[in-house]
Amino acid sequence: MSLYGSGRREGVGAVLVQALAVLVVVLLGSLLVFGTRTDFADAGGDALAPVLAGATCYRWLRAQRRSRYVAFLAATAYALSPWLLMLQQAPREQFAAALAPLALEAATRCGRPDHRPAWLPWAGAMLAVPWLAGVTAVGMAGTLLACGLLWRASARGERDEAATPVATLVVVAVLAGLGATAFVALDPLRDAFPAAPYGMVDVLHAHHPGAHGLGLAAVLRVPGPVLLFFAALGILRRQRHASAGRWLLLAAAGSAPAVAVTLWPGLAPSAAAAPIVQHLPASAWWWSLLGITVLAAAGLDDFLDLPLRRRTALPWLLAAVVLLSPCIPFTSTAPELEWPLTASLLALAVLMPLWRRLGILRWKNLLAVVVVLLVAVPALQVLPGGAPPPPPAAPLGEVQRWVQLALAQPPERPPWPYALLGVVLLVSGVWSLSALWRRRRASPAPARASAAIVRKARPLPRA
């Protein structure tokens, strides 16, 4: 199976299965809104960013040495997060959230001595990738976090290896700045993704529009109950594969702007502010989603490695879930719509102790199916809220206008951003080829096997 193999083919299969699951959920959401009038081409376009987000998050989790099985489940939950799906109201931010894990993967791999020579020359270009969607709050947050990971991992070194020189990190930062400047100037998604402002309430309360305030149920929907459950399990088992304090601090920092706006409404951005400022209270939740995703993947991986380690953690978690999950609807302004949160937590509480009776392999197969279903239900709740109204039948004049727009010449852009991109790619390519040449000189190819064969010596004459 693609989730348990160890080759590259199995990894590609896992990403394809994940993309198919996300695409099916988005198409079902469109069917719930439009019914027989569903435009599957438009629905497929809406699924592009979530599918890309799942693939890039999967690669980043694999770079953190998470197993293929755990990376598949955590990345699927990331792609189908209600918060990420509702960002289609601001497509630039959603596209930036889908591309940001590429920058994080480059920073993570540069911290490993065995991957550093191959990834460091391209780290600058990868750090600039989130800016492909323009100036966005998620893009800025992703590049900032990637720079922090790169500095911490590369400057200190791993396992007492030689640290990356500061001059090298400066070159990477300069290449990232040039690439980001070129992407912002070109703005290749200008026509596809307009910068439309949206509100924090529209994102957090998408499943019941009209609600106001910052409720606990709305906050729990940002990462979803599945990621929260496994993150709590890893924390109770004293997380081994990730720094719980660091990622929890990142999750708290992501919720800080929304909490501040809720407690002090005077801090809310004005309508005259730039779109990136207006998006900040809602877009900052990306850090919260990212931190919980990392903790959940590490916690589940730790449980699958040693399920009997700290065996009292799971009973305590199950008891807390059974006692507290029925109280979640009382923290919402629409209690009748919060049943997926309670049902998901209770379903995981029932499923987790069955690993002994079913066997670990059968249990993992059952867990994969249940997790995909549990993350699909909240997604199907919010997708109708983010869908545009059904288009009326277009008259002939409207069709002609769309044809003219399709055949129109693209807007002219200045040539200097292309020159900046050329410089970034040229420097990265030359740097990569130089590193490859040095590695080959340091470890020359072994001689032919026939050269090591020595002719058998003649036996000594007998006395």
C-alpha positions in Angstrom: 0.0 0.0 0.0 1.2 3.5 -0.7 0.9 4.6 2.9 3.2 2.0 4.2 5.9 1.6 1.5 9.3 3.1 1.6 10.0 4.0 -2.0 9.4 7.2 -4.0 6.6 5.5 -5.9 4.7 5.0 -2.7 5.1 8.6 -1.8 3.7 9.8 -5.1 0.8 7.4 -4.6 0.0 8.8 -1.2 -0.1 12.4 -2.6 -2.4 11.3 -5.4 -4.7 9.6 -3.0 -4.7 12.7 -0.8 -5.4 14.9 -3.8 -8.3 12.7 -4.8 -9.9 12.8 -1.3 -9.7 16.6 -1.2 -11.1 17.0 -4.7 -14.0 14.7 -3.9 -14.9 16.7 -0.8 -14.8 20.0 -2.6 -17.0 18.6 -5.4 -19.5 17.3 -2.9 -19.6 20.8 -1.3 -20.4 22.3 -4.7 -23.1 19.7 -5.2 -24.7 20.7 -1.9 -24.9 24.3 -3.1 -25.8 24.1 -6.8 -27.2 20.6 -7.2 -27.6 19.7 -10.9 -26.4 23.1 -11.9 -22.9 22.4 -10.5 -20.1 23.5 -12.8 -17.4 20.8 -12.1 -14.8 22.9 -13.9 -15.2 25.8 -11.5 -15.4 23.4 -8.5 -12.1 21.8 -9.7 -10.6 25.2 -9.8 -11.7 25.9 -6.2 -10.0 22.6 -5.2 -6.7 23.6 -6.7 -5.4 25.5 -3.7 -6.5 22.9 -1.0 -5.0 20.1 -3.1 -1.7 22.0 -3.4 -1.8 22.7 0.3 -2.1 19.1 1.1 0.8 18.1 -1.1 3.2 20.8 0.2 2.2 20.1 3.8 2.9 16.3 3.2 6.3 17.1 1.9 7.1 19.3 4.8 6.0 16.7 7.3 8.1 14.1 5.6 11.1 16.5 5.8 10.6 16.4 9.6 11.0 12.6 9.4 7.3 11.9 10.0 6.1 8.5 8.6 4.3 8.4 5.4 1.1 7.3 7.1 1.1 10.1 9.6 2.1 12.7 7.0 -0.9 11.6 4.9 -3.4 12.0 7.7 -2.1 15.3 9.0 -1.7 16.9 5.6 -5.2 15.8 4.6 -6.6 17.4 7.8 -4.5 20.6 7.0 -5.9 20.8 3.4 -9.5 20.2 4.6 -9.3 22.6 7.5 -12.5 24.7 7.5 -10.3 27.8 8.0 -8.2 27.0 4.9 -11.3 26.2 2.8 -13.0 29.5 3.8 -9.9 31.4 2.6 -11.3 31.1 -0.9 -13.0 34.4 0.0 -9.5 35.8 -0.2 -7.8 33.6 -2.9 -4.4 35.2 -2.6 -4.2 34.3 1.1 -5.4 30.8 0.4 -2.8 30.3 -2.3 -0.1 31.7 -0.1 -1.1 29.2 2.6 -0.8 26.4 0.1 2.7 27.5 -1.0 4.2 28.4 2.4 5.1 24.8 3.4 7.5 24.7 0.5 9.6 27.4 2.1 9.3 25.6 5.5 10.5 22.4 3.8 13.6 24.1 2.4 14.4 25.6 5.8 13.9 22.2 7.5 16.1 20.3 5.0 18.8 22.9 5.2 19.1 22.0 8.9 20.1 18.4 8.1 23.7 17.9 7.2 23.0 15.2 4.6 20.4 17.4 2.8 22.1 20.8 3.2 24.4 20.7 0.2 21.6 20.0 -2.2 19.0 22.3 -0.7 21.0 25.3 0.5 21.6 26.7 -3.0 17.9 26.7 -3.7 16.8 27.9 -0.3 16.6 31.6 -1.4 14.2 30.8 -4.3 12.1 28.5 -2.1 11.8 31.3 0.6 10.4 33.6 -2.1 7.7 31.1 -3.4 5.0 32.3 -0.9 5.2 35.7 -2.5 4.0 34.3 -5.8 0.5 35.2 -4.6 1.5 38.8 -4.0 1.8 40.7 -0.7 -0.2 38.6 1.7 -0.3 38.2 5.5 0.2 34.4 5.2 3.1 34.8 2.8 4.9 37.2 5.1 4.2 34.9 8.1 5.5 31.9 6.1 8.7 33.5 5.0 9.3 34.9 8.5 8.9 31.4 10.1 11.0 29.8 7.4 13.8 32.3 8.0 13.7 31.6 11.7 13.8 27.8 11.1 16.7 28.2 8.7 18.7 30.4 11.0 18.1 28.1 14.0 18.8 24.9 12.2 21.7 26.0 9.9 23.5 28.4 12.2 23.7 25.9 15.1 24.2 22.8 13.1 22.7 19.4 13.8 24.6 16.7 15.8 27.6 18.9 16.3 28.2 19.2 12.5 29.8 22.3 11.1 27.4 25.2 11.1 26.6 27.1 8.0 28.6 30.4 7.7 26.7 33.6 8.3 27.8 34.9 4.9 26.1 32.0 3.3 22.9 32.7 5.1 23.2 36.4 4.0 23.4 35.3 0.4 20.3 33.1 0.9 18.5 36.1 2.4 19.5 38.3 -0.5 18.3 35.8 -3.1 15.0 35.4 -1.2 14.5 39.2 -1.2 15.2 39.5 -4.9 12.8 36.7 -5.7 10.1 38.1 -3.5 10.5 41.5 -5.1 10.2 40.1 -8.6 7.1 38.1 -7.7 5.4 41.1 -6.2 6.3 43.3 -9.1 5.1 40.7 -11.7 2.0 39.7 -9.7 1.2 36.8 -12.0 -2.0 36.0 -10.2 -3.4 39.6 -10.6 -6.2 38.6 -12.9 -7.0 35.2 -11.4 -7.0 36.2 -7.7 -8.2 39.7 -7.0 -7.4 41.2 -3.5 -10.8 41.3 -1.9 -11.1 42.1 1.8 -12.8 39.7 4.1 -13.5 39.5 7.8 -12.5 37.3 10.7 -16.2 36.5 11.4 -16.7 35.3 7.8 -13.9 32.8 8.2 -14.5 31.5 11.8 -18.3 31.3 11.6 -18.7 30.1 8.0 -21.0 27.2 9.0 -23.6 29.6 10.5 -23.3 33.1 9.0 -24.5 36.0 11.0 -22.7 35.0 14.2 -20.5 37.5 16.0 -17.7 37.3 18.5 -15.0 34.8 19.1 -16.5 31.6 20.5 -14.6 28.5 21.6 -16.3 26.3 19.1 -15.2 28.6 16.3 -11.6 28.5 17.5 -11.7 24.7 17.7 -12.8 24.6 14.0 -9.6 26.3 12.8 -7.4 23.2 13.2 -10.3 20.7 13.6 -11.0 18.1 16.3 -8.8 15.4 14.7 -5.6 17.5 14.9 -6.5 18.8 18.3 -7.0 15.2 19.6 -3.6 13.9 18.4 -1.8 17.1 19.5 -3.2 16.7 23.0 -2.2 13.0 23.0 1.4 13.9 22.1 1.6 16.6 24.7 0.3 14.2 27.4 2.9 11.6 26.4 5.7 14.3 26.6 6.3 14.9 23.0 9.6 13.4 21.7 9.6 14.3 18.0 8.8 18.0 18.3 9.2 20.8 20.7 5.8 21.2 22.3 6.5 24.6 23.9 7.8 26.2 20.7 4.9 25.1 18.5 2.3 25.8 21.2 3.8 29.3 21.4 3.4 29.7 17.6 -0.3 28.6 17.8 -0.9 31.1 20.6 0.7 33.9 18.5 -1.6 33.1 15.6 -4.7 33.6 17.7 -3.4 36.8 19.4 -4.6 39.3 16.7 -8.1 37.8 16.7 -8.3 37.7 20.5 -7.1 41.3 20.8 -9.7 42.5 18.3 -12.4 40.7 20.2 -11.4 42.1 23.6 -10.7 45.6 22.4 -12.8 46.4 19.3 -11.0 49.7 18.8 -8.0 47.7 17.6 -9.9 46.4 14.6 -8.5 47.5 11.2 -10.4 50.3 9.6 -12.1 49.9 6.2 -9.5 52.4 4.7 -6.6 50.2 5.8 -4.6 48.1 3.3 -6.0 44.7 2.4 -3.2 42.9 4.2 -3.9 44.8 7.4 -7.6 44.0 7.1 -6.8 40.3 6.6 -4.4 40.1 9.5 -6.8 39.0 12.3 -8.2 36.1 10.2 -5.0 35.2 8.3 -2.9 35.0 11.5 -4.8 31.8 12.3 -2.5 30.1 9.8 0.2 29.9 12.5 -2.3 28.2 14.9 -3.2 25.7 12.2 0.4 25.0 11.4 1.6 24.6 15.0 -1.3 22.2 15.8 -0.6 20.2 12.6 3.0 19.7 13.6 2.2 18.6 17.1 -0.6 16.3 15.9 1.7 14.6 13.4 4.5 14.2 15.9 2.1 12.9 18.6 0.5 10.3 16.4 3.9 9.1 15.1 5.1 8.7 18.7 2.0 6.7 19.6 2.5 4.4 16.6 6.1 3.9 17.4 5.6 3.0 21.1 1.9 2.7 22.0 2.7 1.4 25.5 5.0 4.3 26.5 3.3 6.4 29.2 0.2 4.3 29.0 -1.7 6.5 31.5 -1.8 9.4 29.0 -4.4 7.8 26.7 -6.9 7.0 29.5 -6.6 10.5 30.9 -7.2 12.0 27.4 -10.2 9.8 26.8 -11.7 10.7 30.1 -11.3 14.4 29.3 -12.8 14.0 25.9 -15.9 12.2 27.2 -16.4 14.8 29.9 -15.7 18.0 28.0 -16.7 17.4 24.3 -20.5 17.4 25.1 -20.0 21.0 26.5 -18.7 22.3 23.2 -22.1 23.3 21.7 -22.8 25.5 24.7 -19.8 27.7 23.7 -21.4 28.5 20.3 -24.2 30.8 19.1 -25.5 27.9 17.0 -25.3 24.8 19.2 -27.2 22.6 16.7 -24.4 23.0 14.1 -21.5 22.0 16.4 -22.3 18.3 16.5 -19.3 17.4 14.2 -16.9 18.6 16.9 -18.4 16.5 19.6 -19.0 13.5 17.4 -15.5 13.5 16.0 -13.9 13.6 19.5 -16.1 10.9 20.8 -15.5 8.7 17.7 -11.7 9.0 18.2 -12.1 8.2 21.9 -13.9 5.0 21.0 -11.5 4.1 18.3 -8.1 4.6 20.0 -8.4 1.7 22.6 -9.2 -0.8 19.8 -5.6 -1.1 18.6 -5.0 -4.0 20.9 -8.0 -6.0 19.7 -7.8 -5.3 16.0 -4.0 -5.4 15.7 -1.9 -2.4 14.8 -2.1 -2.9 10.9 -5.9 -3.3 10.8 -6.3 -0.5 13.3 -4.3 1.8 11.2 -6.4 1.1 8.1 -9.5 1.8 10.0 -8.1 4.9 11.5 -7.2 6.3 8.1 -10.7 5.8 6.8 -12.3 7.3 10.0 -10.0 10.4 10.0 -10.7 11.2 6.3 -14.5 11.0 7.1 -14.1 13.1 10.3 -12.2 15.9 8.5 -14.7 15.9 5.6 -17.8 16.6 7.6 -16.8 20.1 9.0 -15.4 20.9 5.5 -18.8 20.1 3.9 -20.4 22.4 6.5 -18.4 25.5 5.5 -18.0 25.0 1.8 -21.6 26.2 1.0 -20.9 29.3 3.0 -17.9 30.2 0.9 -19.4 29.4 -2.5 -20.5 32.3 -4.7 -24.2 32.6 -5.7 -25.2 30.5 -8.8 -24.6 32.4 -12.0 -27.7 33.2 -14.0 -28.0 32.2 -17.6 -25.6 34.5 -19.5 -27.0 36.4 -22.5 -25.2 36.5 -25.8 -23.6 39.8 -24.9 -22.1 38.4 -21.7 -20.7 35.5 -23.6 -19.1 37.8 -26.1 -17.5 39.8 -23.3 -16.0 36.7 -21.8 -14.6 35.7 -25.2 -13.0 39.1 -25.7 -11.4 38.9 -22.2 -10.0 35.5 -23.0 -8.6 36.7 -26.3 -7.2 40.0 -25.0 -3.5 40.5 -24.7 -2.1 40.1 -21.2 -1.0 43.4 -19.5 2.5 44.5 -20.2 4.9 44.1 -17.3 8.3 45.8 -16.8 11.3 43.7 -17.8 13.4 44.2 -14.6 11.4 41.6 -12.5 12.2 38.9 -15.1 15.9 40.0 -14.8 15.8 39.6 -11.0 14.3 36.1 -11.4 17.0 35.2 -13.9 19.7 36.4 -11.5 18.2 34.3 -8.7 17.9 31.2 -10.9 21.4 31.7 -12.4 23.1 32.1 -9.0 21.2 29.2 -7.5 22.0 27.0 -10.5 25.7 27.8 -10.5 25.9 27.3 -6.7 24.2 24.0 -7.0 26.5 22.7 -9.8 29.5 23.9 -7.8 28.3 22.0 -4.7 27.7 18.9 -6.8 31.2 19.1 -8.3 32.8 19.5 -4.9 30.9 16.5 -3.5 32.1 14.3 -6.5 35.7 15.4 -6.0 35.5 14.6 -2.3 34.1 11.1 -2.9 35.5 9.9 -6.3 33.8 6.9 -8.0 35.3 3.5 -7.1 37.5 1.7 -9.6 36.2 -1.1 -11.7 35.6 -4.4 -10.0 38.0 -6.1 -12.4 40.9 -3.9 -11.3 40.7 -5.3 -7.8 41.2 -8.9 -9.0 44.8 -10.1 -8.5 46.2 -13.1 -10.3 46.6 -16.0 -8.1 50.2 -16.6 -7.1 52.0 -19.8 -8.0 52.4 -22.3 -5.1 55.9 -22.7 -3.7 57.8 -25.8 -4.9 57.9 -28.7 -2.5 61.1 -29.5 -0.7 
